[in-house]
């Protein structure tokens, strides 16, 4: 999960850098539909990357919270494990 978050973060930084360089390098005469479209696509990908980073971080936190309950669950299982009735199967 950490690798995915790092990869998304790196990709987001690269896209933002590309967007800045594209804006600086664009001549006023060349600004048109194509440049605006590319700029919008870059912004959408940056936003998607940030959402993915947030969701993965949240999922990681949720998974780690599950392990907080492990000792309690183990103690409950151990407590009632010996009280379960044992059924013997008749020999055929």
N, CA and C atoms as an extended XYZ file, in Angstrom:
276
Properties=species:S:1:pos:R:3:atomname:S:1:resname:S:1:resid:I:1 pbc="F F F"
N         0.821       -1.190        0.000 N   UNK     1
C         0.000        0.000        0.000 CA  UNK     1
C         0.864        1.253        0.000 C   UNK     1
N         1.949        1.184        0.759 N   UNK     2
C         2.840        2.341        0.839 CA  UNK     2
C         3.463        2.615       -0.527 C   UNK     2
N         3.800        1.547       -1.257 N   UNK     3
C         4.390        1.718       -2.586 CA  UNK     3
C         3.415        2.389       -3.542 C   UNK     3
N         2.153        2.008       -3.465 N   UNK     4
C         1.143        2.606       -4.330 CA  UNK     4
C         0.988        4.084       -4.012 C   UNK     4
N         0.959        4.424       -2.735 N   UNK     5
C         0.834        5.820       -2.335 CA  UNK     5
C         2.041        6.614       -2.827 C   UNK     5
N         3.240        6.048       -2.667 N   UNK     6
C         4.454        6.731       -3.130 CA  UNK     6
C         4.452        6.905       -4.649 C   UNK     6
N         4.035        5.862       -5.365 N   UNK     7
C         3.979        5.956       -6.826 CA  UNK     7
C         2.993        7.024       -7.275 C   UNK     7
N         1.822        7.065       -6.655 N   UNK     8
C         0.822        8.079       -6.998 CA  UNK     8
C         1.334        9.481       -6.674 C   UNK     8
N         2.035        9.616       -5.552 N   UNK     9
C         2.584       10.915       -5.167 CA  UNK     9
C         3.630       11.374       -6.193 C   UNK     9
N         4.507       10.454       -6.592 N   UNK    10
C         5.523       10.789       -7.598 CA  UNK    10
C         4.878       11.173       -8.923 C   UNK    10
N         3.866       10.418       -9.326 N   UNK    11
C         3.171       10.714      -10.577 CA  UNK    11
C         2.482       12.072      -10.507 C   UNK    11
N         1.876       12.374       -9.375 N   UNK    12
C         1.217       13.667       -9.203 CA  UNK    12
C         2.222       14.810       -9.314 C   UNK    12
N         3.375       14.658       -8.693 N   UNK    13
C         4.412       15.690       -8.782 CA  UNK    13
C         4.894       15.865      -10.219 C   UNK    13
N         5.079       14.776      -10.934 N   UNK    14
C         5.521       14.857      -12.329 CA  UNK    14
C         4.478       15.540      -13.202 C   UNK    14
N         3.216       15.200      -12.992 N   UNK    15
C         2.157       15.830      -13.782 CA  UNK    15
C         2.046       17.322      -13.487 C   UNK    15
N         2.155       17.695      -12.211 N   UNK    16
C         2.100       19.115      -11.874 CA  UNK    16
C         3.277       19.869      -12.477 C   UNK    16
N         4.456       19.262      -12.459 N   UNK    17
C         5.642       19.876      -13.063 CA  UNK    17
C         5.450       20.014      -14.570 C   UNK    17
N         4.938       18.973      -15.210 N   UNK    18
C         4.684       19.016      -16.642 CA  UNK    18
C         3.680       20.108      -16.986 C   UNK    18
N         2.650       20.230      -16.164 N   UNK    19
C         1.634       21.246      -16.396 CA  UNK    19
C         2.235       22.650      -16.297 C   UNK    19
N         3.102       22.886      -15.296 N   UNK    20
C         3.748       24.196      -15.164 CA  UNK    20
C         4.645       24.498      -16.363 C   UNK    20
N         5.441       23.502      -16.771 N   UNK    21
C         6.340       23.708      -17.912 CA  UNK    21
C         5.564       23.921      -19.203 C   UNK    21
N         4.462       23.227      -19.357 N   UNK    22
C         3.635       23.389      -20.548 CA  UNK    22
C         3.025       24.786      -20.606 C   UNK    22
N         2.580       25.279      -19.453 N   UNK    23
C         1.988       26.615      -19.408 CA  UNK    23
C         3.023       27.695      -19.722 C   UNK    23
N         4.247       27.522      -19.222 N   UNK    24
C         5.307       28.497      -19.476 CA  UNK    24
C         5.773       28.471      -20.928 C   UNK    24
N         5.830       27.273      -21.503 N   UNK    25
C         6.366       27.126      -22.852 CA  UNK    25
C         5.354       27.473      -23.936 C   UNK    25
N         4.100       27.512      -23.600 N   UNK    26
C         3.063       27.752      -24.608 CA  UNK    26
C         3.086       29.214      -25.059 C   UNK    26
N         3.081       29.407      -26.346 N   UNK    27
C         3.018       30.755      -26.903 CA  UNK    27
C         1.566       31.209      -26.932 C   UNK    27
N         1.339       32.495      -26.712 N   UNK    28
C        -0.054       32.983      -26.727 CA  UNK    28
C        -0.770       32.678      -28.036 C   UNK    28
N        -0.015       32.598      -29.144 N   UNK    29
C        -0.639       32.321      -30.435 CA  UNK    29
C        -1.105       30.865      -30.526 C   UNK    29
N        -0.438       29.976      -29.794 N   UNK    30
C        -0.737       28.550      -29.895 CA  UNK    30
C        -1.791       28.064      -28.900 C   UNK    30
N        -2.159       28.938      -27.979 N   UNK    31
C        -3.158       28.522      -26.993 CA  UNK    31
C        -4.489       28.355      -27.704 C   UNK    31
N        -4.975       27.170      -27.655 N   UNK    32
C        -6.232       26.867      -28.325 CA  UNK    32
C        -6.918       25.717      -27.626 C   UNK    32
N        -7.800       25.097      -28.369 N   UNK    33
C        -8.573       23.995      -27.804 CA  UNK    33
C        -7.682       22.839      -27.349 C   UNK    33
N        -6.661       22.531      -28.138 N   UNK    34
C        -5.802       21.392      -27.806 CA  UNK    34
C        -5.050       21.608      -26.503 C   UNK    34
N        -4.480       22.781      -26.320 N   UNK    35
C        -3.730       23.072      -25.105 CA  UNK    35
C        -4.644       23.103      -23.886 C   UNK    35
N        -5.819       23.662      -24.057 N   UNK    36
C        -6.788       23.693      -22.954 CA  UNK    36
C        -7.223       22.272      -22.607 C   UNK    36
N        -7.408       21.442      -23.617 N   UNK    37
C        -7.813       20.044      -23.390 CA  UNK    37
C        -6.721       19.274      -22.631 C   UNK    37
N        -5.460       19.463      -23.042 N   UNK    38
C        -4.352       18.801      -22.362 CA  UNK    38
C        -4.258       19.280      -20.922 C   UNK    38
N        -4.426       20.572      -20.710 N   UNK    39
C        -4.378       21.132      -19.363 CA  UNK    39
C        -5.486       20.543      -18.484 C   UNK    39
N        -6.678       20.411      -19.027 N   UNK    40
C        -7.797       19.835      -18.279 CA  UNK    40
C        -7.533       18.356      -17.948 C   UNK    40
N        -6.960       17.618      -18.893 N   UNK    41
C        -6.650       16.205      -18.648 CA  UNK    41
C        -5.597       16.058      -17.555 C   UNK    41
N        -4.605       16.926      -17.570 N   UNK    42
C        -3.573       16.876      -16.528 CA  UNK    42
C        -4.186       17.184      -15.170 C   UNK    42
N        -5.042       18.213      -15.106 N   UNK    43
C        -5.697       18.551      -13.838 CA  UNK    43
C        -6.551       17.390      -13.338 C   UNK    43
N        -7.256       16.730      -14.243 N   UNK    44
C        -8.097       15.584      -13.853 CA  UNK    44
C        -7.240       14.439      -13.315 C   UNK    44
N        -6.103       14.188      -13.952 N   UNK    45
C        -5.220       13.114      -13.481 CA  UNK    45
C        -4.592       13.454      -12.144 C   UNK    45
N        -4.242       14.708      -11.927 N   UNK    46
C        -3.688       15.129      -10.643 CA  UNK    46
C        -4.741       14.935       -9.547 C   UNK    46
N        -5.968       15.345       -9.832 N   UNK    47
C        -7.048       15.187       -8.863 CA  UNK    47
C        -7.316       13.709       -8.584 C   UNK    47
N        -7.306       12.876       -9.625 N   UNK    48
C        -7.507       11.439       -9.454 CA  UNK    48
C        -6.410       10.843       -8.581 C   UNK    48
N        -5.182       11.262       -8.809 N   UNK    49
C        -4.063       10.763       -8.016 CA  UNK    49
C        -4.199       11.120       -6.552 C   UNK    49
N        -4.640       12.343       -6.266 N   UNK    50
C        -4.808       12.763       -4.873 CA  UNK    50
C        -5.941       11.988       -4.197 C   UNK    50
N        -7.010       11.730       -4.940 N   UNK    51
C        -8.128       10.959       -4.390 CA  UNK    51
C        -7.676        9.526       -4.083 C   UNK    51
N        -6.919        8.938       -4.991 N   UNK    52
C        -6.421        7.572       -4.771 CA  UNK    52
C        -5.517        7.526       -3.550 C   UNK    52
N        -4.642        8.525       -3.406 N   UNK    53
C        -3.759        8.570       -2.242 CA  UNK    53
C        -4.571        8.637       -0.952 C   UNK    53
N        -5.591        9.494       -0.935 N   UNK    54
C        -6.428        9.629        0.262 CA  UNK    54
C        -7.174        8.335        0.573 C   UNK    54
N        -7.729        7.703       -0.468 N   UNK    55
C        -8.499        6.481       -0.246 CA  UNK    55
C        -7.616        5.331        0.232 C   UNK    55
N        -6.426        5.218       -0.311 N   UNK    56
C        -5.533        4.146        0.115 CA  UNK    56
C        -5.058        4.384        1.541 C   UNK    56
N        -4.776        5.628        1.869 N   UNK    57
C        -4.379        5.948        3.239 CA  UNK    57
C        -5.506        5.615        4.212 C   UNK    57
N        -6.736        5.929        3.836 N   UNK    58
C        -7.893        5.615        4.678 CA  UNK    58
C        -8.081        4.103        4.811 C   UNK    58
N        -7.922        3.383        3.711 N   UNK    59
C        -8.060        1.919        3.744 CA  UNK    59
C        -6.977        1.298        4.623 C   UNK    59
N        -5.779        1.819        4.528 N   UNK    60
C        -4.681        1.316        5.358 CA  UNK    60
C        -5.004        1.521        6.840 C   UNK    60
N        -5.524        2.690        7.179 N   UNK    61
C        -5.917        2.954        8.562 CA  UNK    61
C        -7.007        2.010        9.043 C   UNK    61
N        -7.971        1.730        8.171 N   UNK    62
C        -9.054        0.806        8.532 CA  UNK    62
C        -8.529       -0.603        8.767 C   UNK    62
N        -7.617       -1.044        7.924 N   UNK    63
C        -7.049       -2.383        8.085 CA  UNK    63
C        -6.258       -2.459        9.386 C   UNK    63
N        -5.512       -1.428        9.696 N   UNK    64
C        -4.726       -1.437       10.929 CA  UNK    64
C        -5.621       -1.391       12.163 C   UNK    64
N        -6.787       -0.763       12.062 N   UNK    65
C        -7.732       -0.728       13.188 CA  UNK    65
C        -8.265       -2.124       13.497 C   UNK    65
N        -8.381       -2.957       12.478 N   UNK    66
C        -8.869       -4.326       12.681 CA  UNK    66
C        -7.953       -5.065       13.644 C   UNK    66
N        -6.652       -4.839       13.521 N   UNK    67
C        -5.697       -5.531       14.383 CA  UNK    67
C        -5.775       -5.077       15.831 C   UNK    67
N        -6.372       -3.917       16.089 N   UNK    68
C        -6.558       -3.464       17.469 CA  UNK    68
C        -7.528       -4.375       18.221 C   UNK    68
N        -8.432       -5.021       17.493 N   UNK    69
C        -9.448       -5.878       18.113 CA  UNK    69
C        -8.985       -7.321       18.257 C   UNK    69
N        -7.843       -7.660       17.717 N   UNK    70
C        -7.386       -9.048       17.734 CA  UNK    70
C        -7.282       -9.626       19.144 C   UNK    70
N        -6.643       -8.951       20.102 N   UNK    71
C        -6.541       -9.554       21.446 CA  UNK    71
C        -7.908       -9.827       22.080 C   UNK    71
N        -8.847       -8.920       21.858 N   UNK    72
C       -10.185       -9.103       22.429 CA  UNK    72
C       -10.890      -10.302       21.791 C   UNK    72
N       -10.782      -10.439       20.494 N   UNK    73
C       -11.410      -11.552       19.785 CA  UNK    73
C       -10.772      -12.872       20.198 C   UNK    73
N        -9.456      -12.891       20.310 N   UNK    74
C        -8.755      -14.115       20.711 CA  UNK    74
C        -9.178      -14.526       22.119 C   UNK    74
N        -9.308      -13.561       23.017 N   UNK    75
C        -9.712      -13.902       24.388 CA  UNK    75
C       -11.138      -14.456       24.425 C   UNK    75
N       -12.028      -13.904       23.622 N   UNK    76
C       -13.402      -14.409       23.569 CA  UNK    76
C       -13.419      -15.828       22.999 C   UNK    76
N       -12.665      -16.056       21.954 N   UNK    77
C       -12.617      -17.394       21.361 CA  UNK    77
C       -12.066      -18.406       22.352 C   UNK    77
N       -10.992      -18.036       23.036 N   UNK    78
C       -10.397      -18.954       24.014 CA  UNK    78
C       -11.353      -19.222       25.168 C   UNK    78
N       -12.095      -18.219       25.574 N   UNK    79
C       -13.019      -18.359       26.701 CA  UNK    79
C       -14.126      -19.361       26.371 C   UNK    79
N       -14.688      -19.274       25.179 N   UNK    80
C       -15.818      -20.122       24.826 CA  UNK    80
C       -15.421      -21.374       24.056 C   UNK    80
N       -14.173      -21.504       23.710 N   UNK    81
C       -13.725      -22.663       22.959 CA  UNK    81
C       -13.904      -23.957       23.750 C   UNK    81
N       -13.578      -23.931       25.003 N   UNK    82
C       -13.681      -25.147       25.811 CA  UNK    82
C       -15.131      -25.460       26.185 C   UNK    82
N       -16.022      -24.510       26.056 N   UNK    83
C       -17.427      -24.725       26.432 CA  UNK    83
C       -18.257      -25.278       25.282 C   UNK    83
N       -17.699      -25.353       24.109 N   UNK    84
C       -18.450      -25.872       22.964 CA  UNK    84
C       -18.668      -27.364       23.141 C   UNK    84
N       -19.840      -27.801       22.807 N   UNK    85
C       -20.112      -29.237       22.918 CA  UNK    85
C       -19.412      -29.961       21.772 C   UNK    85
N       -18.855      -31.090       22.136 N   UNK    86
C       -18.152      -31.884       21.150 CA  UNK    86
C       -19.078      -32.997       20.702 C   UNK    86
N       -19.316      -33.065       19.440 N   UNK    87
C       -20.189      -34.094       18.904 CA  UNK    87
C       -19.332      -35.207       18.319 C   UNK    87
N       -19.647      -36.409       18.726 N   UNK    88
C       -18.914      -37.543       18.184 CA  UNK    88
C       -19.704      -38.124       17.044 C   UNK    88
N       -19.003      -38.430       16.001 N   UNK    89
C       -19.668      -39.038       14.849 CA  UNK    89
C       -19.714      -40.543       15.059 C   UNK    89
N       -20.864      -41.127       14.834 N   UNK    90
C       -20.952      -42.591       14.970 CA  UNK    90
C       -20.138      -43.268       13.878 C   UNK    90
N       -19.504      -44.339       14.265 N   UNK    91
C       -18.709      -45.103       13.305 CA  UNK    91
C       -19.640      -45.821       12.350 C   UNK    91
N       -19.344      -45.773       11.128 N   UNK    92
C       -20.168      -46.460       10.130 CA  UNK    92
C       -19.620      -47.780        9.748 C   UNK    92
